[in-house]
Amino acid sequence: MARFHDLEVTDIQKTIRDAVVVTLKPVNGAAEEFDFTQGQYLTFRQDFDGEELRRSYSICAGKDDGILQVGIKRVDGGAFSTWANEELKVGDTVQAMPPMGGFFTALDAGNEKNYLGFAGGSGITPVLSILKTTLAREPNSTFTLVYANKGVNTIMFREELEDLKNTYMGRFNVIHVLETDAQEIDLFTGLVTEEKCAQLFNTGWIDISSIDTAFICGPEPMMLGIAAALRTAGLDDAQIKFELFASSQPGRAKRKAVSKDAASGANQTTAAITLDGSTQTVEMAKDITILDAALDNKMDAPYACKAGVCSTCRCRVLEGEVDMVANHALEDYEVEKGYVLSCQSYPVTDNVVVDFDQ
Amino acid sequence: MAEDMSIESYLAAGGVLTNPSNVPPRYRAELMKLMTTFVDSELAGAAGFADVINAGPGIKERIAAAKIVLEKTDNADKVLKIMGEFGVDGDRYANHHPWTARLDRDADIGASRTRQDMRLAVFNYPLAGWADAVVMNLLMGRAVAVQMAEFSMVSYQPLAEAFRAIAPVEARHAELAEEGVEKLLETEDKAGLQASVDYWWPRVAASFGSAASDKAETLKTMGLRKTANADLKARWEAETKAILEKLGLKAG
């Protein structure tokens, strides 16, 4: 299982008003663990008022930049991103897991490929890492970037992209599509939708027939539209690589498991079990597991190993208390939030409320 | 670009998820089930086949069998690594169950699984010697090919990619089995091989699941399934029947 490591913040730069680029240095000899592949992300953890939050941010550095860098854009109401933008400073220590993710293709200096990247807003971070690495390591490949933003002043890495255009003249091209700012070419104004992509392909701005691989990172509707246009243009699923960091990332835990009615004599528990949006209240003995109680009552509760190792049967205890006899899959922070492995959990209190949908 | 869309409607519209942080709870559970079913089947399949390596009539056959065992274990590992990103301890998982365990050859469990693991029911039946193992591997290998084509399109991109890498390896196993049956037909009694086909045919057929599954719609909206069980089974039946007929055998 992946572990968290300490990283020192060695530099923080603002790229636009509400986004920072944070340079990190692994400490305690963990440098090797952080040898990333272009396009991967880091998962950070940080305590906020005693509650642990985890957030993933893509590495924006290229393989040959010799540094580890992530871009963090502030999200409204986002505790982690606000903290990173407003409070984080050089010299601080943060904790992250080693790089993960498969948003990349294998590079080979002999390749003569044409890559196409789509990035929406802060979705540029992994795409920047990919295009920098690709241009440096495949001298005969080209990269076209379609970069969607609200307006000129929200374009992250704008200058860096201009510099790259000069460095890799003829091999790197950027098309900025701006939602609100008018541009000389009408086609470059608005949202990057399926129709917009089709127009870019049909008008010759992008020679889609020559494209080997496309990378897409942005919000959900944009990803859907672009993928549809690419498929229509003849690309198959193996040629389209996605990275999604949804806007609707689960927020802070709202409720904690509370234990009430702890004292009890009888061997019976009333369990309210929610699954797929409906709640069933069942009477169960305290010597059977929550999972078995659900299954015995014809609920199609998820499970696989029944040995506490796979976590398929995870559910959340909202009220009451259960005793989880084995846990080889959930981490401490999940347990703190009330998650249990239902195959290993026996009711302790006379009433329990559990939810498989949370 | 800030327009909001729920993960559920994104998936229903054909969107893909790329890392554990966006995966909704019910999706996570179904995805984990899909992965454990594959891993358990590969581990149980490899373990069962390992026992017959030495029954191979010649060194070529033993090499082929050992390669299949190695590669099926490796395929399990590929998917186990993805489970690891969801917090599963892969080392412990690989050892939490005796994968060589089998039921009786005439046990009647239909498509149901035993309660301890998620292997497909077919992997609960023991192999009866070399020829039987080769026939089972041919029929199941063809079924895996059909399943891999389906699961290479799942909406969890890392898993879809793993299955795309696994598919040609599994396809090769079915080819090796076909070559194996061909070789056996030169020396073995045809009736014995036909008896194995008759034994395994309904059991492999059952591994496609029931025709009318309530789950199907839910899985479809999550992008974890595309084709109905019955259609996958029909495809397998047609393809495998043709191969058997070419070999001079009859589909069950």
Interface residues (C-beta under 8 A of the other chain):
Chain A: M1 A2 Y41 T43 R54 R55 S56 M100 G101 G102 F103 G120 G121 A148 N149 K150 E179 L191 V192 G218 P219 E220 P221 M222 M223 L224 A227 A228 D237 A238 K241 F242 E243 L244 F245 A246 S247 S248 Q249 D276 D300 P302 Y303 A304 C305 K306 A307 V309 C310 S311 T312 C313 R314 H328 A329 L330 E331 E334 F356 D357 Q358
Chain B: M1 A2 E3 D4 M5 S6 I7 Y10 A13 G14 G15 V16 L17 T18 N19 S21 N22 P25 R26 R28 A29 E30 M32 K33 T36 T37 D40 M83 G84 E85 F86 G87 V88 D89 R92 Y93 H96 H97 R115 Q116 D117 M118 S152 M153 Q157 P158 A160 E161 R164 D214 K215 T218
